[in-house]
Amino acid sequence: MAGLRSVGSKYVKEGVLDIRLRILFLIAGLVILYGLRPWIAQSNYNRAMAFLSKGDFNKAEKQLKKAIFIFPKFVIAYNTLGILYQEMGREKEALYIYRKSFQICPDNSQGYLDLAIYYFIKKNDYKEAIKWFKKAIETDRKNWMAYRYLGICLEKSGLKKDALRTYRYMKEIFPQDKRIDKFIEKLNTE
C-alpha cells in the first residue's frame, strides 16, 4: 500500500483502493480463474476417481458433476459419469450423459465404445451394440476393443460371415496380434 500511496494518491484515498483498481483486480482474477478451469475440473475428476475406487458412488457423482460444471467440454468426465450411472442402475441418465458427450465431441470414440458395451453386456441388445461399436470404429480406426466386441456381437447375432470379415479387417490393422488369428480360426472351425 505504501508503494501505491507514494506513486500518487489518485489510486488510494485514506487507505482504500480506488474502485477502478478493484475492478481491474477482479477482472484479472476472473481471467486467471477462467484459464485454470481445466485444471480445477481435473482435480474434481481425480477426487471422483478416488471416491469410485472406495465404492462411494454418490460422492463420485458430485465430483464428476462439479468437473463438468467447471469445464463443460471435459468429455472424459461425461464418459465416467455415464458409466457410473450405468452401475447405479440409472439408465436414462446414463444415456442422456452419453448423448450430451457426443454433442460436445462427435469424435468421442471411448464414449461410443462405453455405450456399445452397455448395450452388449447389460442389455443384450446386439443390434444397438453393433451400431455403437461401428460408430466407435468410425471415429477411431485403431480401436481394438471396438473391433473385438463388434466381432462377438456379430457372432452372437448369427452373422458369422460379417464377424469373420471384421476379424480379417482387424488382422490387417493389427498384423502382429496373434489373438486375432485365434478368433478367425475359431470361426472357421464352427
C-alpha positions in Angstrom: 0.0 0.0 0.0 2.8 2.3 0.8 4.1 1.8 -2.8 0.8 2.9 -4.3 0.5 5.8 -1.9 3.9 7.1 -2.9 3.1 6.9 -6.6 0.2 9.2 -6.1 -3.0 9.5 -4.2 -5.2 9.0 -7.2 -5.4 5.2 -6.6 -5.5 5.2 -2.8 -7.6 7.5 -0.7 -7.5 7.1 3.1 -6.1 3.6 2.8 -8.9 2.3 0.4 -8.2 1.2 -3.2 -9.9 3.2 -5.9 -12.9 1.3 -7.4 -11.2 1.2 -10.8 -8.3 -0.7 -9.3 -10.6 -3.0 -7.5 -12.4 -3.8 -10.8 -9.1 -4.3 -12.5 -8.0 -6.8 -9.9 -11.4 -8.5 -10.1 -11.2 -8.9 -13.9 -7.6 -10.2 -13.7 -8.7 -12.7 -11.1 -11.6 -13.9 -13.2 -9.4 -14.2 -16.3 -6.9 -16.3 -14.3 -9.7 -18.4 -12.9 -11.2 -18.9 -16.3 -7.8 -20.1 -17.6 -7.5 -22.5 -14.7 -10.8 -24.2 -15.3 -9.4 -27.3 -16.9 -7.0 -28.0 -14.0 -9.7 -27.3 -11.4 -12.0 -29.7 -13.3 -9.2 -32.3 -13.4 -8.9 -32.0 -9.6 -12.6 -32.7 -9.2 -12.3 -35.6 -11.6 -9.4 -37.1 -9.7 -11.4 -36.8 -6.5 -14.3 -38.6 -8.2 -11.9 -41.4 -9.2 -10.7 -41.7 -5.6 -14.3 -42.0 -4.4 -15.1 -44.6 -7.1 -12.2 -46.7 -6.0 -13.7 -46.6 -2.5 -17.1 -47.5 -3.8 -18.7 -44.2 -2.8 -20.8 -43.6 -5.9 -22.7 -40.6 -4.5 -19.6 -38.5 -3.7 -18.1 -39.6 -7.1 -21.2 -38.4 -8.9 -21.0 -35.0 -7.1 -17.3 -34.5 -8.1 -18.0 -35.5 -11.7 -20.9 -33.1 -11.9 -18.6 -30.3 -10.5 -15.9 -31.1 -13.0 -18.5 -30.9 -15.8 -19.9 -27.7 -14.4 -16.5 -26.1 -14.1 -15.3 -27.2 -17.6 -18.3 -28.3 -19.7 -16.1 -29.7 -22.5 -14.5 -32.3 -20.2 -15.6 -35.3 -22.2 -13.8 -37.9 -20.0 -15.9 -36.7 -17.1 -19.1 -37.3 -19.1 -17.9 -40.8 -20.1 -17.1 -41.7 -16.5 -20.4 -40.2 -15.3 -22.2 -42.3 -17.9 -20.5 -45.5 -16.7 -21.3 -44.5 -13.1 -25.0 -44.0 -13.9 -25.0 -47.5 -15.6 -23.5 -49.0 -12.4 -26.1 -47.2 -10.3 -28.9 -48.5 -12.5 -29.8 -45.0 -13.6 -30.2 -46.0 -17.3 -32.0 -42.9 -18.6 -29.5 -40.5 -17.0 -26.6 -42.6 -18.4 -28.0 -42.4 -22.0 -28.6 -38.7 -21.6 -25.0 -38.1 -20.4 -23.6 -40.1 -23.3 -25.6 -38.2 -25.9 -24.6 -34.9 -24.3 -20.9 -36.0 -24.6 -21.5 -36.8 -28.3 -22.8 -33.3 -28.9 -19.7 -31.8 -27.3 -17.3 -34.2 -29.0 -18.7 -36.1 -32.0 -15.3 -38.0 -32.2 -15.7 -39.4 -28.7 -14.7 -42.9 -29.6 -14.4 -44.0 -25.9 -18.0 -42.8 -25.3 -19.3 -44.7 -28.2 -17.4 -47.8 -27.0 -18.7 -47.4 -23.4 -22.3 -47.1 -24.7 -21.9 -50.1 -27.0 -20.5 -52.2 -24.2 -23.5 -51.2 -22.1 -26.0 -52.4 -24.8 -23.9 -55.5 -25.3 -23.3 -56.6 -21.7 -26.1 -55.1 -19.7 -29.0 -55.1 -22.2 -28.0 -58.0 -24.5 -29.2 -55.7 -27.3 -26.8 -56.8 -30.1 -28.3 -54.7 -32.8 -27.9 -51.5 -30.8 -24.5 -52.5 -29.6 -23.3 -53.2 -33.2 -24.5 -49.7 -34.2 -22.4 -48.1 -31.5 -19.4 -50.3 -32.0 -19.4 -49.3 -35.6 -19.6 -45.7 -34.6 -16.6 -46.2 -32.2 -14.6 -47.7 -35.1 -15.7 -44.9 -37.4 -14.2 -42.3 -35.1 -11.1 -44.4 -34.2 -10.0 -46.9 -36.9 -7.5 -48.4 -34.5 -9.9 -49.1 -31.6 -9.0 -52.8 -30.9 -11.7 -53.3 -28.3 -14.5 -52.0 -30.6 -13.4 -54.4 -33.3 -13.3 -57.3 -30.9 -16.7 -56.6 -29.3 -18.2 -56.0 -32.7 -17.0 -59.4 -33.8 -18.5 -61.0 -30.8 -21.8 -59.2 -31.3 -21.9 -60.2 -34.9 -21.2 -63.9 -33.9 -24.0 -63.8 -31.3 -26.4 -62.3 -33.8 -25.8 -65.2 -36.2 -23.8 -63.0 -38.6 -20.7 -65.2 -38.6 -19.6 -64.1 -42.1 -19.7 -60.5 -41.0 -17.8 -61.4 -37.8 -15.1 -63.2 -39.9 -14.9 -60.2 -42.2 -14.5 -57.9 -39.2 -11.7 -60.1 -37.7 -9.9 -60.3 -41.1 -10.0 -56.5 -41.4 -8.8 -56.3 -37.8 -5.9 -58.5 -38.7 -4.9 -56.1 -41.5 -4.8 -53.2 -39.0 -3.1 -55.2 -36.2 -0.9 -57.8 -38.2 1.3 -58.7 -35.2 -1.6 -59.6 -32.9 -1.8 -63.4 -32.7 -5.1 -63.3 -30.7 -6.9 -62.3 -33.9 -5.7 -65.5 -35.6 -7.4 -67.5 -32.9 -10.6 -65.5 -33.4 -10.5 -66.3 -37.1 -9.6 -69.9 -36.5 -12.4 -70.4 -34.1 -15.0 -69.0 -36.5 -13.6 -71.1 -39.4 -14.0 -74.3 -37.3 -17.6 -73.7 -36.3 
